């Protein structure tokens, strides 16, 4: 099997756990993918909906090409009310031409409802720690403030409403309005209207600035909008876990469906009183906070970095490919995922 992929630094030669061996070829656009096609070739597209849909269109128009199309970390948003009547059905149709999906979350309720992406066509692999091997990772669950961090589908409004109900100090990194809008965050307050116990930390966008902000936190809060269909904030979550911080998230994809053994605390999305209650409990209950932080730290250590993620992806794609080639049924990959302990 040959993998053609836009993943950076993907192993040129590999051997999967199922025993299958193969090679990989880097590619960026449709033309480069098409140079490597045919039976025995898997087009593995990383986090690029546009490229995925264009390759799906190629497969729809020329099914004899023979390449399998696998979409990894395909981040899709729920259709907006003003979307063209034709745009969404066309997107669903093209997604039906994708042979397999690899997700960093298990809860596919929204993806199945909105896009027809079902569990039978999907696999789950745990994501990586982006900071792995780059900073000293000694866990430290102590800190000065509650930190609300990140941009993707973040619900800062609910966080601010919750903080107005609490006496504890909190912080956010200085927001970049354009990036907030680009990533679907909700932040409708002016900076002069923040709760009195919320301060702004300067942020130059570097990993060093992010690490400084996290190291100073007693806990890290990731409030996610209920319209999120994917694991919004998974990268920030794992980075904070790797630094030993207690995580509080929102119930939904990428949270309790991924962290099933006490690695996080969670509140219903867009529910300020519930979020305030969880933050109060974590602040006051030192044993709970430290236990949650340590469970998260251990989980993050197990997942490793880029090399470990690529190993998981190769194993999963190879397993799916082998089952698909043998005609043993599409549901087997999902069933394997449900049985795997990560």
C-alpha positions in Angstrom: 0.0 0.0 0.0 1.2 3.5 -0.9 0.0 6.5 1.1 -0.1 9.8 -0.7 -0.6 12.6 1.9 -0.3 16.2 2.8 0.8 15.4 6.4 4.2 17.0 7.0 7.1 14.8 7.9 5.1 11.6 7.3 7.3 8.4 7.4 8.6 7.6 3.9 8.6 3.9 4.7 6.4 2.3 7.3 5.2 -1.0 8.7 1.8 -1.2 10.3 0.8 -3.3 13.3 -1.4 -5.5 11.1 1.8 -6.5 9.3 1.3 -4.5 6.2 4.3 -2.6 4.8 4.4 0.3 2.5 5.7 3.7 1.5 4.4 7.3 1.5 4.6 10.2 -0.9 4.1 13.9 0.0 1.5 15.8 -2.0 0.0 19.3 -1.6 -2.7 19.9 -4.3 -5.1 17.8 -6.5 -2.5 17.6 -9.3 0.2 16.2 -7.0 -2.3 13.6 -5.6 -3.3 12.6 -9.2 0.3 11.9 -10.1 0.1 9.0 -7.6 -3.1 7.1 -8.2 -4.4 3.6 -8.8 -5.2 0.4 -7.0 -3.1 0.0 -3.9 -2.9 3.8 -3.3 -4.5 5.6 -0.4 -5.0 9.4 -0.6 -4.7 10.5 3.1 -5.8 14.1 3.5 -5.1 15.9 6.7 -7.4 18.6 7.9 -8.3 20.2 4.5 -12.0 20.2 3.7 -11.4 21.9 0.3 -8.8 19.4 -0.9 -10.9 16.5 0.4 -14.0 17.7 -1.5 -12.0 18.3 -4.7 -10.5 14.8 -4.6 -14.0 13.4 -3.8 -15.2 15.2 -7.0 -12.4 13.6 -9.0 -13.4 10.1 -7.7 -17.0 10.8 -8.5 -16.2 11.8 -12.0 -13.5 9.1 -12.6 -14.2 6.1 -10.3 -11.8 4.0 -12.4 -8.9 5.9 -10.9 -8.9 3.3 -8.1 -7.3 5.3 -5.3 -9.0 5.2 -1.9 -9.7 8.5 -0.2 -9.2 8.8 3.5 -10.0 12.1 5.3 -8.2 12.7 8.7 -9.3 15.4 11.1 -11.9 16.8 8.6 -13.2 19.8 10.5 -16.7 20.7 9.3 -19.1 23.3 10.7 -22.8 23.0 10.8 -24.5 24.6 7.8 -25.4 28.3 8.4 -29.0 29.5 7.9 -28.0 31.6 4.9 -26.2 28.7 3.1 -27.3 28.1 -0.5 -29.9 25.4 -0.9 -27.5 23.7 -3.3 -24.2 24.0 -1.3 -25.0 21.7 1.6 -26.5 18.9 -0.4 -23.6 19.0 -2.8 -21.2 18.8 0.1 -23.0 15.8 1.5 -22.9 14.1 -1.9 -19.1 14.7 -2.3 -18.5 13.5 1.3 -20.3 10.2 0.4 -17.4 9.6 -2.1 -14.8 9.6 0.7 -14.0 6.0 1.5 -13.1 6.5 5.1 -12.7 9.1 7.9 -10.3 9.2 10.8 -11.4 11.4 13.7 -9.9 12.6 16.9 -13.3 12.2 18.6 -15.9 9.4 18.9 -19.2 11.2 19.1 -20.4 11.4 15.5 -24.0 12.4 16.2 -23.6 15.8 14.5 -21.5 14.5 11.6 -24.0 11.8 10.9 -27.0 14.1 11.1 -25.5 17.0 9.0 -23.2 15.2 6.6 -24.0 11.5 6.5 -20.6 10.6 8.0 -21.4 7.5 10.0 -19.5 5.4 12.5 -19.4 2.6 9.9 -17.2 4.8 7.7 -15.1 6.1 10.5 -12.2 5.4 12.8 -11.0 7.1 16.0 -7.4 7.7 17.0 -6.2 9.8 19.9 -4.6 13.1 19.0 -1.0 14.1 19.9 0.6 16.6 22.3 1.9 19.4 20.1 4.3 20.5 22.8 5.7 17.0 23.2 9.5 17.1 23.6 9.8 20.8 23.3 9.3 22.0 26.9 10.0 20.6 30.4 6.8 18.8 31.2 6.9 18.3 34.9 3.3 18.4 36.1 2.2 21.3 38.3 -1.4 21.5 39.3 -1.0 24.7 41.2 -1.5 28.3 39.9 -2.9 31.7 40.5 -6.0 31.9 38.2 -8.6 30.1 36.2 -7.5 30.3 32.5 -9.9 30.3 29.6 -7.8 29.5 26.6 -8.0 29.1 22.8 -10.2 30.2 19.9 -11.9 27.3 18.1 -15.6 27.5 18.8 -14.8 28.9 22.3 -17.7 30.4 24.2 -16.1 33.2 26.1 -19.5 34.8 26.8 -20.6 31.9 29.0 -17.2 31.9 30.7 -17.6 35.6 31.6 -21.1 35.0 32.8 -19.9 32.2 35.0 -17.0 34.2 36.4 -19.4 36.9 37.5 -20.8 34.3 39.9 -17.4 33.5 41.4 -14.9 35.3 43.6 -11.8 33.6 42.1 -9.2 35.3 39.9 -9.3 34.4 36.2 -7.5 35.3 33.0 -7.7 35.2 29.2 -4.9 35.8 26.7 -5.3 39.0 24.7 -8.0 38.3 22.1 -7.4 38.8 18.4 -10.9 39.7 17.0 -10.2 38.5 13.4 -8.9 35.2 14.6 -11.8 34.8 17.0 -14.3 35.2 14.2 -12.3 33.0 11.8 -12.4 30.1 14.3 -16.1 30.5 15.3 -15.6 31.8 18.8 -18.2 33.8 20.6 -16.8 36.9 22.3 -19.3 39.7 22.3 -18.1 41.8 25.2 -15.8 44.7 24.9 -12.6 44.5 26.9 -13.8 47.2 29.1 -16.8 45.1 30.0 -15.1 42.0 31.3 -15.8 40.8 34.8 -13.7 42.6 37.4 -11.9 39.3 38.4 -10.8 38.5 34.8 -7.5 39.9 33.6 -5.8 39.9 30.2 -2.5 38.2 29.7 -0.3 39.5 26.9 0.1 37.0 24.1 2.4 37.3 21.1 1.0 34.1 19.5 4.0 32.0 20.3 4.0 28.6 22.1 6.2 30.1 24.8 3.5 32.7 25.6 0.9 29.9 25.7 3.1 27.8 28.0 3.6 30.8 30.3 -0.2 31.4 30.5 -0.9 27.7 31.3 1.9 27.4 33.9 0.3 30.2 35.8 -3.1 28.6 35.9 -4.7 26.6 38.6 -7.1 25.1 36.0 -7.7 25.6 32.3 -11.3 26.0 31.0 -12.4 25.2 27.5 -16.0 26.3 27.1 -17.2 25.1 23.7 -20.3 26.3 21.8 -23.0 23.6 21.5 -23.0 24.0 17.7 -19.5 22.4 17.6 -19.5 19.1 15.8 -15.9 18.1 16.3 -13.1 18.0 19.0 -12.8 21.8 19.2 -9.9 22.6 21.6 -8.3 19.1 21.6 -4.9 20.5 21.0 -5.1 23.1 23.7 -6.5 20.5 26.0 -3.7 18.0 25.6 -1.1 20.8 25.8 -2.5 21.9 29.2 -2.8 18.3 30.4 0.9 17.8 29.5 1.7 20.7 31.9 -0.3 19.1 34.7 -3.3 21.3 34.7 -6.9 20.3 35.6 -9.1 20.7 32.6 -12.8 21.8 32.6 -14.5 21.4 29.3 -18.0 21.4 27.7 -20.0 18.2 27.2 -19.9 17.3 23.5 -17.7 15.8 20.8 -14.0 15.6 21.8 -14.6 15.8 25.6 -16.3 13.0 27.5 -16.3 10.7 24.4 -12.5 10.9 24.4 -11.6 11.4 28.0 -13.5 8.6 29.7 -11.4 7.9 32.9 -11.5 11.1 34.9 -9.1 13.1 32.8 -11.4 16.1 32.6 -14.3 17.8 34.4 -17.2 18.9 32.2 -20.3 21.1 32.2 -23.2 21.3 29.7 -22.4 23.8 26.9 -23.6 27.4 27.1 -24.8 27.0 30.7 -23.1 29.6 32.9 -24.5 28.4 36.3 -23.4 24.8 35.6 -19.9 26.0 34.5 -19.6 28.2 37.6 -20.5 25.2 39.8 -17.8 23.0 38.2 -15.2 25.7 38.5 -16.1 26.3 42.1 -15.9 22.7 42.9 -12.5 22.3 41.2 -11.1 25.4 43.0 -12.3 24.4 46.4 -11.7 20.6 46.2 -7.9 20.3 46.0 -8.0 16.5 45.9 -10.4 16.5 43.0 -8.4 19.1 41.1 -5.1 17.3 41.6 -6.6 13.9 40.8 -8.1 15.2 37.5 -4.9 17.0 36.6 -2.8 13.8 37.2 -5.2 11.6 35.1 -4.9 14.2 32.3 -1.2 14.3 32.5 -0.9 10.6 32.3 -3.2 10.5 29.3 -1.2 13.1 27.5 2.1 11.3 28.2 0.6 8.1 26.8 -0.3 9.8 23.5 3.1 11.3 22.8 3.8 13.6 19.9 3.9 13.6 16.1 5.7 10.3 15.7 3.3 8.5 17.9 0.3 10.0 16.1 1.6 8.9 12.8 2.1 5.4 14.1 -1.6 5.3 15.2 -2.8 6.7 11.9 -0.7 4.2 9.9 -2.0 1.3 12.0 -5.6 2.4 11.6 -5.5 3.1 7.9 -3.7 -0.1 7.2 -6.2 -2.1 9.3 -9.1 -0.4 7.4 -7.5 -1.0 4.1 -6.9 -4.7 4.8 -10.5 -5.2 5.8 -11.8 -3.3 2.8 -9.6 -5.2 0.4 -10.7 -8.5 1.8 -14.3 -7.5 1.7 -14.8 -8.4 5.4 -17.2 -5.6 6.0 -17.1 -1.9 6.7 -18.4 -2.1 10.3 -15.4 -4.0 11.5 -13.2 -0.9 11.7 -15.6 1.0 13.9 -16.2 -2.1 16.1 -12.4 -2.4 16.6 -12.2 1.2 17.7 -14.9 0.7 20.2 -13.0 -2.2 21.7 -9.6 -0.6 21.7 -8.3 0.9 25.0 -6.3 4.0 24.3 
